Amino acid sequence: PSSSAAAAPTTGIAPSLDAFWMPFTPNRKFKQSPRLIVGGEGLHYDLADGRRVLDAIAGLWCVNAGHRNPRISAAMKAQIDVLDYASNFQIGHPAAFELAQRLARFAPEGMNHVFFTNSGSESVDTALKIALAYHRARGDAGRYRLIGRERAYHGVGFGGISVGGIGRQRSTFGPLLNGVDHLPHTHDLVRNAFSRGEPEHGIDKADALEALLALHDASTVAAVIVEPVAGSTGVLPPPRGYLKRLREICDRHGVLLIFDEVITGFGRLGANFAADLFGVTPDIITAAKGLTNGAVPMGAVLMRDAIHDAFMQGSVGAIELSHGYTYSGHPLACAAAMATLDAYTEDGLIAQAAALSPFFEDAIHGLRGLPGVIDIRNTGLLGGIELQAWADGPGTHAQAVAQQCVELGVLVRSVGDTIALSPPLTIGREHIEQIVDALRTAIAQTA
Ligand code: PLP
């Protein structure tokens, strides 16, 4: 390592790729033909081979305000020169309080309290723990069950994979949490293919919650967690009325409703949160990703006042919640998040995303009729194009299309056999056209 403070960042390919065990990656395959990103600005990434690609996935559904957003970069640089780190365990620093207050204003009405984490996975596990501890604080410790949903992705903590619904992410890791059950997923190609926005059919899938509550005895259930629009399983918008129905059932039985908004929060759907877009307020929201525009890790759990207050008024002990992370509310992340909120609100990015959503919807639905395209789904600036699985196994078709798109200058993501689109909110019409053109060509070339 260089001792020079002014040393340039490493931009070349490392001599050996062997030491780094890459997350969620076929390591052996990747290292045979690595693809490295060495820079980014606005809507684009620079690849190590000198090419520039349009980032149609916002990094990993997180860079909503564009790469190296000047506001965010400046705020982070300034913060580094003032305070590098301070704990929030029994001492604190002002930026964490200020950010929490600003997030409370940004969140749906009545959700005025925030717990900080460093990732979506930590937000999910934190939310589940708060839900369990909340019932206990109210003298209702018999509520210990958690309900997730098939196909859900809630990160990789043991809580998250327990309520998650993607088989191969669970089956490797033993018995997981006790007392977890799952709602059916809402994907229904037969009834809903090529829906725009919320599909027409599937509110009945919410009624499955009544059945699960009856099966387990509702008084043993602590919380239900869902992604308002499921992301990593293939972009599945909720059927019309579905989230409202879940809310009603939860209310009837004293069960908390958690929305995992790690992807859907911070303007992705053209609203602050999915809760705002769909007009359904959960008890707890989990967030991360777009919170800091991906510039530095941070997550947050936002909750209704009644949940927070149950701890503050209860006899739960001096430390109301025995939970937290060394980096909960890290100063650098707080600075990044506040500048990110400025970008979303003062620069009007969320309104811009809302205004552009109908164009995005029309553009991606223009791919209907191409060979192998079996469904197209969208909400806000989130889109999914589902392809017919090839005979050699699930996922290979979408991987081939995604690979080809990079050759054509556009970075998309394959999730199963769906191509996911989640561009920065700063995108323009011409860039949406570029994405759709690349997809049209890639789908034709791989057919
Ligand atoms: N929850 C949802 C809905 C997600 O989409 C993700 C990541 O994609 C997570 C949780 C996990 O977030 P992280 O990778 O930051 O732990």
Boltz pocket constraint, residues with backbone or C-beta under 6 A from the ligand:
constraints:
  - pocket:
      binder: B
      contacts: [[A, 60], [A, 118], [A, 119], [A, 120], [A, 121], [A, 122], [A, 124], [A, 153], [A, 154], [A, 155], [A, 156], [A, 227], [A, 231], [A, 232], [A, 260], [A, 261], [A, 262], [A, 263], [A, 288], [A, 289]]
      max_distance: 6.0
